[in-house]
């Protein structure tokens, strides 16, 4: 998991550890990282803690992973997967990947690919027959590099 030292500069490369979200990650820049993806709104510590506890109560059916830069203690990347239980395919399951983002400071280090692989592996271990996600046209090539392919058109309706 750790990256090797950069011998050209003599400086240590960051050490990246992928793991589940922890309640203490809010103060490690987790919400600011999500803000690089979309509008987050402001959350008090109490609101964050309540939502964290709620999501944690779902066990492995809702997993949020983070990659922490251990040298700085900063959250460098994140993503989540929600396991949908279906009647189709003999009561099969589908993993829905959401909210994948890499901090602009850490892009180009293949952290996004590690997040997608982590979430895909979790879905497979949970017995899912597929994993799906929605993305913008600009992100299509990235997700193809992660082994995904375009299977249709995303439709959405937002509520104010």
Backbone as JSON, one array per atom type, in Angstrom:
{
  "sequence": "XXXXXXXXXXXXXXXXXXXXXXXXXXXXXXXXXXXXXXXXXXXXXXXXXXXXXXXXXXXXXXXXXXXXXXXXXXXXXXXXXXXXXXXXXXXXXXXXXXXXXXXXXXXXXXXXXXXXXXXXXXXXXXXXXXXXXXXXXXXXXXXXXXXXXXXXXXXXXXXX",
  "N": [[0.8, -1.19, 0.0], [1.99, 1.22, 0.59], [3.78, 3.87, -0.98], [6.92, 4.04, -2.64], [9.99, 5.72, -1.68], [10.94, 8.88, -3.11], [13.59, 8.91, -4.99], [14.8, 10.8, -6.57], [14.47, 13.34, -5.44], [15.03, 13.0, -2.83], [13.12, 13.26, -0.94], [10.52, 11.92, 1.11], [7.89, 10.01, -0.25], [4.34, 10.37, -0.03], [2.54, 8.22, 2.2], [-0.04, 6.13, 1.56], [-3.03, 4.96, 2.88], [-5.73, 2.82, 2.56], [-8.99, 2.57, 3.83], [-11.93, 2.06, 5.91], [-14.25, 4.76, 6.44], [-13.82, 6.76, 9.31], [-15.14, 8.14, 12.35], [-13.6, 10.25, 13.22], [-12.58, 11.34, 10.91], [-13.73, 13.62, 9.91], [-12.4, 15.85, 10.9], [-10.08, 15.57, 9.54], [-10.3, 16.59, 7.09], [-12.34, 15.5, 5.55], [-14.97, 16.44, 4.83], [-14.33, 18.75, 3.4], [-13.01, 17.61, 1.27], [-15.16, 16.21, 0.02], [-16.48, 18.47, -0.8], [-15.06, 19.17, -3.05], [-16.23, 17.69, -4.93], [-19.01, 18.16, -5.04], [-21.77, 20.21, -3.87], [-21.76, 20.5, -0.41], [-22.8, 21.69, 1.85], [-22.92, 23.07, 5.18], [-21.97, 21.26, 8.0], [-22.52, 20.6, 11.39], [-20.45, 19.27, 14.01], [-21.99, 17.55, 15.51], [-24.11, 16.92, 13.75], [-22.69, 15.61, 11.74], [-21.69, 13.44, 13.23], [-24.1, 12.14, 13.95], [-25.08, 11.35, 11.4], [-22.96, 9.73, 10.6], [-23.16, 7.64, 12.51], [-25.67, 6.64, 11.81], [-25.21, 5.71, 9.16], [-23.23, 3.83, 9.75], [-24.75, 1.96, 11.1], [-25.87, 0.44, 9.11], [-24.08, -1.47, 8.49], [-22.18, -3.63, 6.41], [-23.66, -3.05, 4.19], [-23.59, -0.43, 3.43], [-20.89, 1.13, 2.65], [-18.32, 3.38, 3.24], [-15.32, 4.38, 2.0], [-12.02, 5.64, 2.62], [-8.96, 7.16, 1.57], [-6.16, 7.75, 3.31], [-3.57, 10.09, 3.59], [-0.96, 9.23, 5.22], [1.32, 10.6, 5.99], [0.6, 13.25, 6.29], [-1.81, 13.12, 7.56], [-4.12, 13.74, 6.26], [-7.23, 13.33, 4.52], [-7.19, 11.91, 1.44], [-8.65, 10.79, -0.63], [-11.89, 9.45, -1.47], [-14.82, 7.35, -1.51], [-17.99, 5.68, -1.95], [-20.13, 2.82, -1.45], [-23.29, 1.43, -1.9], [-25.25, -1.29, -1.11], [-27.73, -2.77, -2.9], [-30.54, -4.7, -2.39], [-32.28, -7.08, -4.24], [-35.16, -8.5, -5.97], [-34.83, -9.54, -8.44], [-32.81, -11.78, -10.41], [-32.74, -14.07, -8.72], [-33.04, -13.04, -6.06], [-30.86, -11.29, -6.06], [-28.02, -9.02, -5.63], [-26.9, -5.63, -5.99], [-24.19, -3.45, -6.31], [-23.95, -0.02, -5.74], [-21.94, 2.45, -6.67], [-20.81, 5.53, -5.41], [-20.02, 9.04, -5.05], [-17.18, 9.32, -5.54], [-14.1, 10.79, -5.19], [-11.0, 12.48, -5.53], [-8.65, 14.32, -3.78], [-7.54, 17.43, -5.04], [-4.85, 17.96, -4.65], [-3.69, 15.47, -4.65], [-4.16, 14.15, -7.01], [-3.55, 12.09, -9.93], [-2.1, 10.03, -8.89], [-3.22, 7.56, -8.97], [-5.15, 7.08, -7.06], [-7.92, 7.29, -7.21], [-8.56, 5.1, -8.8], [-7.81, 3.07, -7.04], [-9.74, 3.44, -5.04], [-12.13, 2.82, -6.45], [-11.6, 0.13, -7.11], [-11.44, -0.98, -4.52], [-14.08, -0.61, -3.62], [-15.45, -2.06, -5.56], [-14.4, -4.63, -5.11], [-15.41, -5.04, -2.53], [-18.16, -5.11, -3.12], [-18.27, -7.43, -4.69], [-17.47, -9.32, -2.76], [-19.68, -9.14, -1.12], [-21.52, -10.52, -2.52], [-22.66, -9.42, -4.78], [-24.01, -9.26, -8.1], [-23.35, -7.39, -9.93], [-21.79, -4.17, -10.28], [-22.54, -0.76, -10.29], [-22.47, 2.66, -11.52], [-23.0, 6.2, -11.78], [-21.78, 8.72, -13.93], [-20.14, 11.7, -15.15], [-19.73, 12.71, -18.59], [-17.12, 13.53, -18.95], [-15.72, 11.96, -17.14], [-15.84, 9.42, -18.12], [-13.75, 8.0, -19.49], [-11.91, 7.56, -17.42], [-13.38, 5.78, -15.73], [-13.69, 3.66, -17.5], [-11.07, 2.78, -17.58], [-11.03, 1.65, -15.13], [-12.31, -0.69, -15.54], [-14.99, -0.58, -16.15], [-17.95, -0.17, -18.22], [-19.93, 1.65, -20.6], [-23.31, 1.37, -20.25], [-25.76, 2.45, -20.65], [-28.05, 5.18, -20.33], [-28.0, 7.76, -18.01], [-30.57, 8.96, -15.96], [-32.13, 11.56, -14.14], [-33.82, 13.27, -11.47], [-33.96, 16.09, -9.68], [-34.77, 17.29, -6.43], [-35.77, 20.26, -4.92]],
  "CA": [[0.0, 0.0, 0.0], [2.84, 2.42, 0.66], [4.56, 4.19, -2.17], [8.35, 4.11, -2.35], [10.59, 7.05, -1.58], [11.31, 9.5, -4.37], [15.05, 9.01, -4.93], [15.28, 11.98, -7.3], [14.45, 14.53, -4.6], [15.43, 12.66, -1.48], [11.98, 13.43, -0.05], [9.64, 10.77, 1.24], [6.59, 10.08, -0.88], [3.27, 10.13, 0.93], [2.12, 6.85, 2.42], [-1.48, 6.12, 1.44], [-3.69, 3.8, 3.48], [-7.16, 2.77, 2.27], [-9.71, 2.0, 4.96], [-13.29, 2.58, 6.1], [-14.39, 6.06, 7.07], [-13.9, 6.8, 10.77], [-15.82, 9.34, 12.81], [-12.6, 11.32, 13.37], [-12.13, 11.81, 9.6], [-14.25, 14.96, 9.62], [-11.35, 16.84, 11.19], [-8.95, 15.3, 8.65], [-10.61, 17.19, 5.79], [-13.28, 14.69, 4.77], [-16.05, 17.25, 4.25], [-13.72, 19.63, 2.39], [-12.78, 16.76, 0.1], [-16.44, 16.04, -0.66], [-16.78, 19.75, -1.41], [-14.42, 19.23, -4.36], [-17.09, 16.92, -5.82], [-20.32, 18.79, -5.16], [-22.19, 21.04, -2.73], [-21.91, 19.7, 0.81], [-23.46, 22.39, 2.94], [-22.13, 23.03, 6.4], [-22.45, 20.31, 9.0], [-21.91, 20.67, 12.71], [-19.87, 17.99, 14.42], [-23.09, 16.7, 15.97], [-24.81, 16.42, 12.57], [-21.81, 14.62, 11.12], [-21.66, 12.26, 14.09], [-25.39, 11.43, 13.82], [-25.14, 10.68, 10.1], [-21.96, 8.66, 10.63], [-23.73, 6.53, 13.28], [-26.75, 6.06, 11.01], [-24.6, 4.93, 8.07], [-22.54, 2.69, 10.36], [-25.74, 0.96, 11.52], [-26.19, -0.4, 7.96], [-23.04, -2.49, 8.36], [-21.5, -3.74, 5.13], [-24.55, -2.65, 3.1], [-23.24, 0.95, 3.05], [-19.48, 1.28, 3.02], [-17.59, 4.56, 2.77], [-13.88, 4.2, 2.19], [-11.16, 6.81, 2.45], [-7.52, 6.94, 1.52], [-5.5, 8.76, 4.14], [-2.14, 10.34, 3.44], [-0.49, 9.08, 6.6], [2.38, 11.56, 6.32], [-0.01, 14.52, 6.7], [-3.06, 12.88, 8.26], [-5.2, 14.3, 5.46], [-7.97, 12.4, 3.68], [-6.78, 12.21, 0.06], [-9.63, 10.27, -1.58], [-13.01, 8.74, -0.85], [-15.9, 6.83, -2.33], [-18.9, 4.85, -1.17], [-20.94, 1.85, -2.17], [-24.51, 1.0, -1.24], [-25.67, -2.59, -1.63], [-29.17, -2.86, -3.1], [-31.05, -6.07, -2.41], [-33.3, -7.13, -5.28], [-35.85, -9.76, -6.24], [-34.26, -10.03, -9.7], [-31.65, -12.69, -10.35], [-32.86, -14.92, -7.53], [-32.75, -12.19, -4.89], [-29.49, -10.81, -6.22], [-27.6, -7.75, -5.05], [-26.17, -4.72, -6.86], [-23.45, -2.4, -5.63], [-24.06, 1.31, -6.34], [-20.79, 3.28, -6.28], [-21.15, 6.95, -5.35], [-19.18, 10.04, -4.36], [-15.74, 9.09, -5.71], [-13.36, 12.04, -5.39], [-9.6, 12.55, -5.09], [-8.23, 15.7, -3.5], [-6.76, 17.99, -6.15], [-3.43, 17.88, -4.28], [-3.2, 14.09, -4.77], [-4.56, 13.55, -8.28], [-2.47, 11.56, -10.75], [-1.41, 8.98, -8.13], [-4.04, 6.36, -9.12], [-5.94, 6.86, -5.85], [-9.3, 7.06, -7.62], [-8.65, 3.7, -9.25], [-7.77, 2.23, -5.83], [-11.04, 3.55, -4.39], [-13.1, 2.05, -7.23], [-11.27, -1.29, -6.94], [-11.8, -1.34, -3.15], [-15.54, -0.68, -3.55], [-15.84, -3.17, -6.42], [-14.07, -5.86, -4.38], [-16.39, -5.17, -1.44], [-19.42, -5.53, -3.72], [-18.11, -8.84, -5.06], [-17.47, -10.1, -1.51], [-21.04, -9.11, -0.57], [-22.34, -11.37, -3.36], [-23.31, -8.67, -5.85], [-23.79, -9.76, -9.46], [-22.78, -6.3, -10.71], [-21.6, -2.88, -9.61], [-22.88, 0.29, -11.25], [-22.3, 4.03, -11.07], [-23.29, 7.27, -12.73], [-20.66, 9.66, -14.02], [-20.2, 12.68, -16.23], [-19.05, 12.32, -19.83], [-15.69, 13.8, -18.76], [-15.13, 10.9, -16.31], [-16.07, 8.13, -18.77], [-12.48, 7.31, -19.78], [-11.37, 7.1, -16.13], [-14.1, 4.6, -15.27], [-13.35, 2.56, -18.4], [-9.77, 2.26, -17.1], [-11.33, 0.87, -13.93], [-12.99, -1.92, -15.96], [-16.42, -0.37, -16.35], [-18.32, 0.2, -19.58], [-21.18, 2.38, -20.73], [-24.39, 0.42, -20.44], [-27.03, 3.11, -20.86], [-28.15, 6.61, -20.11], [-28.43, 8.13, -16.66], [-31.68, 9.9, -15.85], [-32.28, 11.99, -12.76], [-34.71, 14.35, -11.15], [-33.54, 16.66, -8.41], [-35.8, 17.96, -5.65], [-35.22, 21.43, -4.21]],
  "C": [[0.85, 1.26, 0.0], [3.56, 2.62, -0.65], [6.02, 4.36, -1.75], [8.82, 5.55, -2.25], [10.94, 7.57, -2.96], [12.81, 9.75, -4.33], [15.59, 10.23, -5.65], [15.38, 13.2, -6.4], [14.96, 14.25, -3.19], [14.3, 12.81, -0.48], [11.17, 12.14, -0.02], [8.35, 11.01, 0.47], [5.53, 9.86, 0.18], [2.98, 8.63, 1.04], [0.6, 6.86, 2.46], [-2.05, 4.82, 1.99], [-5.18, 3.88, 3.16], [-7.85, 2.01, 3.39], [-11.14, 2.55, 4.97], [-13.23, 3.96, 6.74], [-14.5, 5.89, 8.58], [-14.51, 8.12, 11.19], [-14.86, 10.53, 12.96], [-12.14, 11.91, 12.04], [-12.69, 13.18, 9.23], [-13.16, 16.0, 9.85], [-10.07, 16.61, 10.37], [-9.24, 15.79, 7.23], [-11.6, 16.43, 4.95], [-14.35, 15.54, 4.09], [-15.5, 18.21, 3.19], [-13.42, 18.86, 1.12], [-14.08, 16.54, -0.67], [-16.86, 17.33, -1.36], [-16.1, 19.95, -2.75], [-15.24, 18.46, -5.4], [-18.41, 17.64, -6.09], [-20.6, 19.64, -3.92], [-22.39, 20.15, -1.51], [-22.76, 20.39, 1.86], [-22.58, 22.32, 4.18], [-22.78, 22.09, 7.39], [-21.76, 20.59, 10.32], [-21.29, 19.31, 13.02], [-20.97, 17.03, 14.85], [-23.87, 16.12, 14.79], [-23.99, 15.36, 11.86], [-21.83, 13.33, 11.91], [-22.96, 11.45, 13.98], [-25.47, 10.69, 12.49], [-24.15, 9.53, 10.04], [-22.53, 7.44, 11.36], [-24.84, 5.84, 12.5], [-26.18, 5.18, 9.9], [-23.9, 3.69, 8.62], [-23.51, 1.58, 10.74], [-26.14, 0.05, 10.36], [-25.13, -1.48, 7.72], [-22.39, -2.46, 6.99], [-22.38, -3.36, 3.94], [-24.34, -1.2, 2.67], [-21.83, 1.21, 3.56], [-18.93, 2.57, 2.42], [-16.12, 4.29, 3.05], [-13.17, 5.53, 1.99], [-9.75, 6.32, 2.22], [-6.9, 8.1, 2.28], [-4.03, 8.86, 3.76], [-1.59, 10.33, 4.85], [0.6, 10.07, 6.97], [1.81, 12.9, 6.77], [-1.26, 14.33, 7.54], [-4.28, 13.38, 7.52], [-5.9, 13.2, 4.66], [-7.75, 12.82, 2.23], [-7.82, 11.77, -0.97], [-10.74, 9.56, -0.82], [-13.95, 8.22, -1.91], [-16.8, 5.98, -1.46], [-19.6, 3.85, -2.08], [-22.12, 1.47, -1.28], [-24.96, -0.29, -1.91], [-27.2, -2.62, -1.68], [-29.56, -4.33, -3.18], [-32.28, -6.11, -3.3], [-34.06, -8.46, -5.25], [-35.32, -10.39, -7.53], [-33.08, -10.95, -9.43], [-31.62, -13.48, -9.04], [-32.44, -14.18, -6.26], [-31.29, -11.72, -4.9], [-29.25, -9.46, -5.56], [-26.79, -6.96, -6.07], [-25.44, -3.71, -6.0], [-23.55, -1.1, -6.41], [-22.9, 2.16, -5.82], [-21.18, 4.75, -6.41], [-19.98, 7.75, -4.79], [-17.68, 9.74, -4.39], [-15.07, 10.43, -6.0], [-11.95, 11.89, -4.82], [-9.26, 14.01, -4.9], [-7.33, 16.19, -4.62], [-5.26, 17.92, -5.89], [-2.83, 16.5, -4.59], [-3.58, 13.42, -6.09], [-3.35, 13.11, -9.09], [-1.68, 10.46, -10.06], [-2.21, 7.67, -8.11], [-4.88, 6.06, -7.87], [-7.4, 6.61, -6.19], [-9.51, 5.62, -8.06], [-8.63, 2.75, -8.04], [-9.11, 2.26, -5.1], [-12.07, 2.69, -5.13], [-12.84, 0.55, -7.09], [-11.68, -1.78, -5.56], [-13.32, -1.55, -3.05], [-16.08, -1.82, -4.41], [-15.57, -4.5, -5.73], [-15.06, -6.1, -3.24], [-17.72, -5.68, -1.99], [-19.38, -7.01, -4.11], [-18.17, -9.73, -3.82], [-18.85, -10.16, -0.87], [-22.01, -9.92, -1.44], [-23.09, -10.64, -4.47], [-23.02, -9.3, -7.2], [-23.27, -8.66, -10.38], [-22.58, -5.1, -9.78], [-21.84, -1.82, -10.67], [-22.57, 1.66, -10.64], [-22.74, 4.97, -12.16], [-22.08, 8.18, -12.76], [-20.9, 10.64, -15.16], [-19.45, 12.14, -17.44], [-17.54, 12.49, -19.66], [-14.99, 12.7, -17.97], [-15.22, 9.51, -16.94], [-14.77, 7.35, -18.98], [-11.85, 6.78, -18.48], [-12.06, 5.8, -15.7], [-13.9, 3.41, -16.21], [-12.01, 1.95, -18.01], [-9.93, 1.43, -15.84], [-12.11, -0.4, -14.25], [-14.48, -1.78, -16.18], [-16.69, -0.04, -17.81], [-19.68, 0.87, -19.57], [-22.29, 1.4, -21.08], [-25.73, 1.12, -20.69], [-26.93, 4.6, -20.62], [-28.62, 6.85, -18.68], [-29.57, 9.14, -16.76], [-31.77, 10.31, -14.4], [-33.3, 13.11, -12.66], [-34.32, 14.85, -9.76], [-34.72, 17.36, -7.75], [-35.15, 19.1, -4.88], [-35.43, 21.33, -2.72]]
}
